């Protein structure tokens, strides 16, 4: 969870709002997928 928050902070600093939403969606999907294993 912490690494996702850090990645989103970087995205907020260096990218657009649309990109932040996209990155959040991708990372959340990865988190959910890995959580099932």
N, CA, C and O atoms as a Maestro MAE file, in Angstrom:
{
 s_m_m2io_version
 :::
 2.0.0
}

f_m_ct {
 s_m_title
 :::
 protein
 m_atom[148] {
  # First column is atom index #
  i_m_mmod_type
  r_m_x_coord
  r_m_y_coord
  r_m_z_coord
  i_m_residue_number
  s_m_chain_name
  s_m_pdb_residue_name
  s_m_pdb_atom_name
  i_m_atomic_number
  :::
  1 25 0.828 -1.199 0.000 1 A "UNK " " N  " 7
  2 3 0.000 0.000 0.000 1 A "UNK " " CA " 6
  3 2 0.868 1.256 0.000 1 A "UNK " " C  " 6
  4 15 0.563 2.225 -0.696 1 A "UNK " " O  " 8
  5 25 1.924 1.241 0.763 2 A "UNK " " N  " 7
  6 3 2.798 2.411 0.845 2 A "UNK " " CA " 6
  7 2 3.434 2.712 -0.509 2 A "UNK " " C  " 6
  8 15 3.509 3.868 -0.926 2 A "UNK " " O  " 8
  9 25 3.890 1.668 -1.187 3 A "UNK " " N  " 7
  10 3 4.542 1.887 -2.482 3 A "UNK " " CA " 6
  11 2 3.565 2.455 -3.504 3 A "UNK " " C  " 6
  12 15 3.954 3.249 -4.361 3 A "UNK " " O  " 8
  13 25 2.307 2.055 -3.420 4 A "UNK " " N  " 7
  14 3 1.296 2.608 -4.331 4 A "UNK " " CA " 6
  15 2 1.101 4.092 -4.048 4 A "UNK " " C  " 6
  16 15 1.020 4.898 -4.975 4 A "UNK " " O  " 8
  17 25 1.026 4.451 -2.784 5 A "UNK " " N  " 7
  18 3 0.875 5.865 -2.424 5 A "UNK " " CA " 6
  19 2 2.068 6.688 -2.884 5 A "UNK " " C  " 6
  20 15 1.901 7.807 -3.368 5 A "UNK " " O  " 8
  21 25 3.268 6.144 -2.738 6 A "UNK " " N  " 7
  22 3 4.467 6.850 -3.189 6 A "UNK " " CA " 6
  23 2 4.448 7.033 -4.707 6 A "UNK " " C  " 6
  24 15 4.795 8.101 -5.212 6 A "UNK " " O  " 8
  25 25 4.046 6.000 -5.421 7 A "UNK " " N  " 7
  26 3 3.967 6.095 -6.882 7 A "UNK " " CA " 6
  27 2 2.946 7.152 -7.297 7 A "UNK " " C  " 6
  28 15 3.173 7.900 -8.248 7 A "UNK " " O  " 8
  29 25 1.835 7.214 -6.591 8 A "UNK " " N  " 7
  30 3 0.816 8.213 -6.916 8 A "UNK " " CA " 6
  31 2 1.294 9.626 -6.598 8 A "UNK " " C  " 6
  32 15 0.970 10.565 -7.324 8 A "UNK " " O  " 8
  33 25 2.053 9.785 -5.533 9 A "UNK " " N  " 7
  34 3 2.627 11.098 -5.223 9 A "UNK " " CA " 6
  35 2 3.567 11.551 -6.331 9 A "UNK " " C  " 6
  36 15 3.547 12.715 -6.731 9 A "UNK " " O  " 8
  37 25 4.392 10.630 -6.827 10 A "UNK " " N  " 7
  38 3 5.278 10.962 -7.949 10 A "UNK " " CA " 6
  39 2 4.466 11.334 -9.185 10 A "UNK " " C  " 6
  40 15 4.796 12.288 -9.890 10 A "UNK " " O  " 8
  41 25 3.415 10.585 -9.440 11 A "UNK " " N  " 7
  42 3 2.567 10.881 -10.595 11 A "UNK " " CA " 6
  43 2 1.913 12.249 -10.444 11 A "UNK " " C  " 6
  44 15 1.821 13.000 -11.415 11 A "UNK " " O  " 8
  45 25 1.461 12.579 -9.247 12 A "UNK " " N  " 7
  46 3 0.846 13.897 -9.020 12 A "UNK " " CA " 6
  47 2 1.852 15.020 -9.255 12 A "UNK " " C  " 6
  48 15 1.500 16.086 -9.760 12 A "UNK " " O  " 8
  49 25 3.100 14.772 -8.884 13 A "UNK " " N  " 7
  50 3 4.138 15.788 -9.032 13 A "UNK " " CA " 6
  51 2 4.542 15.977 -10.492 13 A "UNK " " C  " 6
  52 15 4.740 17.106 -10.941 13 A "UNK " " O  " 8
  53 25 4.664 14.885 -11.225 14 A "UNK " " N  " 7
  54 3 5.262 14.947 -12.550 14 A "UNK " " CA " 6
  55 2 4.306 14.683 -13.707 14 A "UNK " " C  " 6
  56 15 4.742 14.631 -14.857 14 A "UNK " " O  " 8
  57 25 3.014 14.516 -13.431 15 A "UNK " " N  " 7
  58 3 2.112 14.136 -14.505 15 A "UNK " " CA " 6
  59 2 0.787 14.880 -14.400 15 A "UNK " " C  " 6
  60 15 0.623 15.763 -13.558 15 A "UNK " " O  " 8
  61 25 -0.148 14.517 -15.256 16 A "UNK " " N  " 7
  62 3 -1.463 15.162 -15.279 16 A "UNK " " CA " 6
  63 2 -2.455 14.394 -14.402 16 A "UNK " " C  " 6
  64 15 -2.198 13.260 -13.997 16 A "UNK " " O  " 8
  65 25 -3.585 15.030 -14.120 17 A "UNK " " N  " 7
  66 3 -4.623 14.383 -13.311 17 A "UNK " " CA " 6
  67 2 -5.138 13.109 -13.971 17 A "UNK " " C  " 6
  68 15 -5.385 12.111 -13.295 17 A "UNK " " O  " 8
  69 25 -5.300 13.143 -15.293 18 A "UNK " " N  " 7
  70 3 -5.765 11.946 -16.003 18 A "UNK " " CA " 6
  71 2 -4.777 10.799 -15.844 18 A "UNK " " C  " 6
  72 15 -5.174 9.647 -15.671 18 A "UNK " " O  " 8
  73 25 -3.505 11.116 -15.904 19 A "UNK " " N  " 7
  74 3 -2.481 10.078 -15.751 19 A "UNK " " CA " 6
  75 2 -2.500 9.493 -14.348 19 A "UNK " " C  " 6
  76 15 -2.319 8.287 -14.173 19 A "UNK " " O  " 8
  77 25 -2.717 10.330 -13.356 20 A "UNK " " N  " 7
  78 3 -2.774 9.849 -11.971 20 A "UNK " " CA " 6
  79 2 -3.919 8.856 -11.812 20 A "UNK " " C  " 6
  80 15 -3.754 7.816 -11.174 20 A "UNK " " O  " 8
  81 25 -5.069 9.166 -12.381 21 A "UNK " " N  " 7
  82 3 -6.210 8.245 -12.297 21 A "UNK " " CA " 6
  83 2 -5.901 6.931 -13.003 21 A "UNK " " C  " 6
  84 15 -6.244 5.858 -12.506 21 A "UNK " " O  " 8
  85 25 -5.257 7.016 -14.155 22 A "UNK " " N  " 7
  86 3 -4.894 5.810 -14.901 22 A "UNK " " CA " 6
  87 2 -3.907 4.959 -14.106 22 A "UNK " " C  " 6
  88 15 -4.093 3.749 -13.971 22 A "UNK " " O  " 8
  89 25 -2.871 5.583 -13.588 23 A "UNK " " N  " 7
  90 3 -1.852 4.863 -12.812 23 A "UNK " " CA " 6
  91 2 -2.482 4.234 -11.575 23 A "UNK " " C  " 6
  92 15 -2.164 3.098 -11.226 23 A "UNK " " O  " 8
  93 25 -3.361 4.958 -10.922 24 A "UNK " " N  " 7
  94 3 -4.040 4.425 -9.743 24 A "UNK " " CA " 6
  95 2 -4.846 3.182 -10.108 24 A "UNK " " C  " 6
  96 15 -4.828 2.195 -9.372 24 A "UNK " " O  " 8
  97 25 -5.540 3.220 -11.218 25 A "UNK " " N  " 7
  98 3 -6.322 2.065 -11.657 25 A "UNK " " CA " 6
  99 2 -5.454 0.861 -11.964 25 A "UNK " " C  " 6
  100 15 -5.782 -0.264 -11.587 25 A "UNK " " O  " 8
  101 25 -4.343 1.100 -12.651 26 A "UNK " " N  " 7
  102 3 -3.435 0.000 -12.987 26 A "UNK " " CA " 6
  103 2 -2.842 -0.608 -11.720 26 A "UNK " " C  " 6
  104 15 -2.835 -1.828 -11.557 26 A "UNK " " O  " 8
  105 25 -2.349 0.238 -10.830 27 A "UNK " " N  " 7
  106 3 -1.723 -0.280 -9.609 27 A "UNK " " CA " 6
  107 2 -2.737 -0.983 -8.709 27 A "UNK " " C  " 6
  108 15 -2.401 -1.965 -8.048 27 A "UNK " " O  " 8
  109 25 -3.969 -0.489 -8.681 28 A "UNK " " N  " 7
  110 3 -4.999 -1.152 -7.886 28 A "UNK " " CA " 6
  111 2 -5.318 -2.531 -8.453 28 A "UNK " " C  " 6
  112 15 -5.524 -3.481 -7.698 28 A "UNK " " O  " 8
  113 25 -5.360 -2.645 -9.773 29 A "UNK " " N  " 7
  114 3 -5.600 -3.950 -10.401 29 A "UNK " " CA " 6
  115 2 -4.468 -4.920 -10.087 29 A "UNK " " C  " 6
  116 15 -4.714 -6.095 -9.817 29 A "UNK " " O  " 8
  117 25 -3.244 -4.440 -10.121 30 A "UNK " " N  " 7
  118 3 -2.089 -5.282 -9.782 30 A "UNK " " CA " 6
  119 2 -2.181 -5.724 -8.327 30 A "UNK " " C  " 6
  120 15 -1.951 -6.892 -8.015 30 A "UNK " " O  " 8
  121 25 -2.516 -4.793 -7.436 31 A "UNK " " N  " 7
  122 3 -2.632 -5.115 -6.007 31 A "UNK " " CA " 6
  123 2 -3.687 -6.189 -5.777 31 A "UNK " " C  " 6
  124 15 -3.465 -7.130 -5.014 31 A "UNK " " O  " 8
  125 25 -4.840 -6.048 -6.438 32 A "UNK " " N  " 7
  126 3 -5.903 -7.038 -6.271 32 A "UNK " " CA " 6
  127 2 -5.498 -8.396 -6.829 32 A "UNK " " C  " 6
  128 15 -5.802 -9.431 -6.235 32 A "UNK " " O  " 8
  129 25 -4.819 -8.393 -7.959 33 A "UNK " " N  " 7
  130 3 -4.371 -9.647 -8.568 33 A "UNK " " CA " 6
  131 2 -3.354 -10.345 -7.676 33 A "UNK " " C  " 6
  132 15 -3.455 -11.551 -7.451 33 A "UNK " " O  " 8
  133 25 -2.393 -9.617 -7.176 34 A "UNK " " N  " 7
  134 3 -1.362 -10.215 -6.323 34 A "UNK " " CA " 6
  135 2 -1.925 -10.637 -4.969 34 A "UNK " " C  " 6
  136 15 -1.411 -11.563 -4.342 34 A "UNK " " O  " 8
  137 25 -2.973 -9.964 -4.521 35 A "UNK " " N  " 7
  138 3 -3.592 -10.310 -3.251 35 A "UNK " " CA " 6
  139 2 -4.284 -11.660 -3.283 35 A "UNK " " C  " 6
  140 15 -4.504 -12.269 -2.236 35 A "UNK " " O  " 8
  141 25 -4.628 -12.132 -4.467 36 A "UNK " " N  " 7
  142 3 -5.308 -13.424 -4.606 36 A "UNK " " CA " 6
  143 2 -4.336 -14.586 -4.570 36 A "UNK " " C  " 6
  144 15 -4.746 -15.729 -4.372 36 A "UNK " " O  " 8
  145 25 -3.067 -14.315 -4.758 37 A "UNK " " N  " 7
  146 3 -2.082 -15.407 -4.836 37 A "UNK " " CA " 6
  147 2 -1.634 -15.849 -3.467 37 A "UNK " " C  " 6
  148 15 -0.809 -16.756 -3.349 37 A "UNK " " O  " 8
  :::
 }
 m_bond[147] {
  # First column is bond index #
  i_m_from
  i_m_to
  i_m_order
  :::
  1 1 2 1
  2 2 3 1
  3 3 4 2
  4 3 5 1
  5 5 6 1
  6 6 7 1
  7 7 8 2
  8 7 9 1
  9 9 10 1
  10 10 11 1
  11 11 12 2
  12 11 13 1
  13 13 14 1
  14 14 15 1
  15 15 16 2
  16 15 17 1
  17 17 18 1
  18 18 19 1
  19 19 20 2
  20 19 21 1
  21 21 22 1
  22 22 23 1
  23 23 24 2
  24 23 25 1
  25 25 26 1
  26 26 27 1
  27 27 28 2
  28 27 29 1
  29 29 30 1
  30 30 31 1
  31 31 32 2
  32 31 33 1
  33 33 34 1
  34 34 35 1
  35 35 36 2
  36 35 37 1
  37 37 38 1
  38 38 39 1
  39 39 40 2
  40 39 41 1
  41 41 42 1
  42 42 43 1
  43 43 44 2
  44 43 45 1
  45 45 46 1
  46 46 47 1
  47 47 48 2
  48 47 49 1
  49 49 50 1
  50 50 51 1
  51 51 52 2
  52 51 53 1
  53 53 54 1
  54 54 55 1
  55 55 56 2
  56 55 57 1
  57 57 58 1
  58 58 59 1
  59 59 60 2
  60 59 61 1
  61 61 62 1
  62 62 63 1
  63 63 64 2
  64 63 65 1
  65 65 66 1
  66 66 67 1
  67 67 68 2
  68 67 69 1
  69 69 70 1
  70 70 71 1
  71 71 72 2
  72 71 73 1
  73 73 74 1
  74 74 75 1
  75 75 76 2
  76 75 77 1
  77 77 78 1
  78 78 79 1
  79 79 80 2
  80 79 81 1
  81 81 82 1
  82 82 83 1
  83 83 84 2
  84 83 85 1
  85 85 86 1
  86 86 87 1
  87 87 88 2
  88 87 89 1
  89 89 90 1
  90 90 91 1
  91 91 92 2
  92 91 93 1
  93 93 94 1
  94 94 95 1
  95 95 96 2
  96 95 97 1
  97 97 98 1
  98 98 99 1
  99 99 100 2
  100 99 101 1
  101 101 102 1
  102 102 103 1
  103 103 104 2
  104 103 105 1
  105 105 106 1
  106 106 107 1
  107 107 108 2
  108 107 109 1
  109 109 110 1
  110 110 111 1
  111 111 112 2
  112 111 113 1
  113 113 114 1
  114 114 115 1
  115 115 116 2
  116 115 117 1
  117 117 118 1
  118 118 119 1
  119 119 120 2
  120 119 121 1
  121 121 122 1
  122 122 123 1
  123 123 124 2
  124 123 125 1
  125 125 126 1
  126 126 127 1
  127 127 128 2
  128 127 129 1
  129 129 130 1
  130 130 131 1
  131 131 132 2
  132 131 133 1
  133 133 134 1
  134 134 135 1
  135 135 136 2
  136 135 137 1
  137 137 138 1
  138 138 139 1
  139 139 140 2
  140 139 141 1
  141 141 142 1
  142 142 143 1
  143 143 144 2
  144 143 145 1
  145 145 146 1
  146 146 147 1
  147 147 148 2
  :::
 }
}
